[in-house]
Amino acid sequence: MSTNYPTTKQTIPNPTSTDLLENATAELDHDYQHATANDTIGALQDKVGMDGSAVTTSHDYKLSGVTGGDKAVSKTGTETLTNKTLTSPQINFGSDAIGDLAYRNGSSTTARLPIGTEAQIMAVSSGVPAWIANPSASTASTTAAGIVELATTAETTTGTDTARAVTPDGLHDMTSLEGAAWFLDEDDLATDSATKVPSQQSVKAYADNLDLVKKVDVTTTNATVTSTGSKTAFYTVSIPANTLGTNNGIKGTFYFSITTASSTNKVITLDYGSTDITYVTMIKGGVTATTINGFVNFYLLGAGGTSAQEASMMVNTNEFVGRTSSSNIASSGTATEDSTGALNLVFSITQHTSDTFTMNNAFITTIK
């Protein structure tokens, strides 16, 4: 007969000393005993497998990864596995719940960190992860990194705050306008009815309508022109690039005196860049040497673009007399200079060789 192994365990009864070779009991018959034992031994060899077996059902094939001094891994032992890749493993720590995290604890073993409570954040405590209360709910500090404290109404009013931030009552900036402290209150701006914080649009609209004045030049140093009958510059100022943009400009005033015994024309000219834009003419009657005092007001405007300008100038004096039709105490003119770069504004005097002209002081500011 053939063996039942490895489907089931093959039982081979042992004969006694009184059993005959040809026995009435088939399992004790001599040839039955040998055939069954031989078949079972052959089945055992197939199951165990030869060295290097390629038969996938043999133990030799299935345990071929256990080499050298290695041994198979037990179910509950403490063996160390090296260079193993686990695909979709399920690790249970006991009392597991949704949201739990796994981490390496102080004993260098993997442990379970239960999910925190609502609004908690993850932090490090004693070298391991932990859930803590969100610290952003506490009072802000001006010294903590990344946190800015908002100024109160009282601090904004008295100027004792250092936060430089949008407050519930408006917007303030302690460094604008060349160091002057100023702030926009909620009365100046359209604010949100709930937060009282001004909108970006209202801040821009307010700023666009401010007549911000900035100094271009101020001088109190006298500039004197003596004994020349040709056009001679007495006041030169560099106008910064883009000052004369669309519908922007500059204005200014300078004060002067002329000592003269001549009745010839005195002409003050305004140049911008390479353009002689406009001039004013003064005529003195009589021949007595006299010191005449006066001032000039002028405007230089961007005329709709960065390459178009208009200028006007007017002189006012205390006793120039005898004016004729050639006198021109107020005038205007145009230029097409490129104001995207810095250009010089130059004032010149043309007078008799016996005249002495002195500019006493001057100032120029921007206009918007």
PyMOL commands that set and color helices and strands:
alter all, ss='L'
color gray80, all
select helices_A, chain A and resi 26-28+30-48+59-62+135-137+153-158+200-209
alter helices_A, ss='H'
color red, helices_A
select strands_A, chain A and resi 101-104+110-113+121-125+128-132+170-173+182-185+215-219+223-226+232-239+249-260+266-272+275-282+290-302+309-317+330-335+343-350+356-367
alter strands_A, ss='S'
color yellow, strands_A
deselect
rebuild
show_as cartoon
